[in-house]
Amino acid sequence: MISFTHSLDMDWMLPGMPATGRRVEFAFVVLIQFQDGKMAHEHLYWDQATLLSQMGVLDHPLAAAGVGSAAQLRRLRGTLWRGECP
């Protein structure tokens, strides 16, 4: 899970979009492969539709569902962190 306030240009994630000042939260996954004790590959994955929906760029009901999913994942993470079962 990642959350931030879009306070600067982020061309790698939001190309061509100037800072909006909006707060966003979405699922973000980083996979790193090591080979011979060194980092060999890095892959970043995120839900672009949810991000664009929170930025006000994408207005579609299916994209907006991702916003609730991010909050649900955050609650689940807190539950699992405490050793409870959902």
Secondary structure, DSSP 4 states (H G I P E B T S, - for coil): -EEEE--S--TTTSTT------EEEE-EEEEEEEETTEEEEEEEEE-HHHHHHHHTS---HHHHHHHHHHHHHHHHHHHHHTT---
